[in-house]
Amino acid sequence: MSDSTLIVWDDVLTEYDFGPSHPLRPLRLELTMALAGQLGVLDQPGVSVRAPISAGDDLLALVHDPLYVAAVKRAPDELLGRLAFAYGLGTGDNPIFPRMHEQAALVTGATVDAARAVWEGTAQHAVNISGGLHHAMRGHASGFCVYDDPAVAIAWLLSEGATRVAYVDVDVHHGDGVEAAFYDDPRVLTVSLHESGRTLFPGSGWPEQVGTGDGVGTNVNVALPAGTGDAGWLRAFDAVVPPVLSAFSPQVMLSQHGCDTHALDPLAHLMMSVDGQRVAYRRLHELAHELCGGRWVVVGGGGYEPVQVVPRAWTHLLAEVTGAGIEGATPDDWRELVRSRGRESAPASLSDGRDAAWVPWEGGAKDAVDQAISKTREAVFPHLGLDPA
């Protein structure tokens, strides 16, 4: 199904690094790209790999307050004290690190590069696996995110003439930064499936948050209960995402693929498997071709189990985007790389051994997942001309 694919990557992207005790470990990117490379995913026909170009201040200003950008630039060299905290910098979630602005701007530039390739037609699909920093707000950092690369890329697409951009976020955390950037903009459909804010950061993403002003009906939230596994998550996805995307009829889709929905993720409480996540990747790929001519921009996101989960999940994601077929065992050389990094034993299989079976939603509220589905459909479907029943 895939055509040409651009993967925006350079090892320097691992330097977006809050330090050795922080949950966002650059190791997860290194191991992902190594696993994908050893499995031949990066060598598929039509696949190119290109280093990113840093986002300049003009691009960042499409979403971020220039005063905030200036504070990020100064933060590593100045003791900003209370001023830093006003911008969300120097906190436990967002500690200041050397060259913070330069590294965050490079991640953002990589996602804009991916969006540019898809919009201008030099690639049908494009990926920035280091991106997906969806919590950063206009004037402050949040949730490990300094600049909001998906929002900047979407704003760039709008500046280039796009009138219908769909953003789908399957991270376990609500995509609040992207939502905030386009909450009143009818040109952008934001869809977020996440663990309920009752049990997880950032404590938002309710079904009733459907947008405001001209943007009413273009903001979709599915708040899932803690403990939701493959069957419930995929039922919720199927009951909400395809119909709202079809009703919106996007020209291009950007999807965020945080894999912290996995049962082993230490920061959240959903119970998905790599196999269930892989089903979601496939369905998003299909929807990109069905609804917007295959124009698909893909970014990473959360994922805090850097050995057992992230490399396998995102290698499956890269394989789906590029059309590679991968099954079976992880390569011996990759497992040796994991050992050389002083980590625990690497997973031997690319799969969790789940069949990820699920039953389509048929209406009603039989359990907590069905209740979440019903609340979302009732809140937003009528605004899109859809039947919520």
Sequence and secondary structure as in RCSB ss.txt:
>XXXX:A:sequence
MSDSTLIVWDDVLTEYDFGPSHPLRPLRLELTMALAGQLGVLDQPGVSVRAPISAGDDLLALVHDPLYVAAVKRA
PDELLGRLAFAYGLGTGDNPIFPRMHEQAALVTGATVDAARAVWEGTAQHAVNISGGLHHAMRGHASGFCVYDDP
AVAIAWLLSEGATRVAYVDVDVHHGDGVEAAFYDDPRVLTVSLHESGRTLFPGSGWPEQVGTGDGVGTNVNVALP
AGTGDAGWLRAFDAVVPPVLSAFSPQVMLSQHGCDTHALDPLAHLMMSVDGQRVAYRRLHELAHELCGGRWVVVG
GGGYEPVQVVPRAWTHLLAEVTGAGIEGATPDDWRELVRSRGRESAPASLSDGRDAAWVPWEGGAKDAVDQAISK
TREAVFPHLGLDPA
>XXXX:A:secstr
    EEEE  GGGGG    TTSSS THHHHHHHHHHHHTTGGGSTTEEEE      HHHHTTTS HHHHHHHHHG
GGS  THHHHHTT SSSSS   TTHHHHHHHHHHHHHHHHHHHHHTS SEEEETT   TT  SSS BTTBSS HH
HHHHHHHHHTT   EEEEE SSS  HHHHHHTTT TTEEEEEEEE TTTSTT    TT    GGGTTSEEEEEE 
TT BHHHHHHHHHHHHHHHHHHH  SEEEEE   TTBTT TT   BB HHHHHHHHHHHHHHHHHHHTT EEEE 
     TTTTHHHHHHHHHHHHHT    SB  HHHHHHHHHTT S   SBSS S         SS SSHHHHHHHH
HHHHHGGGGT    
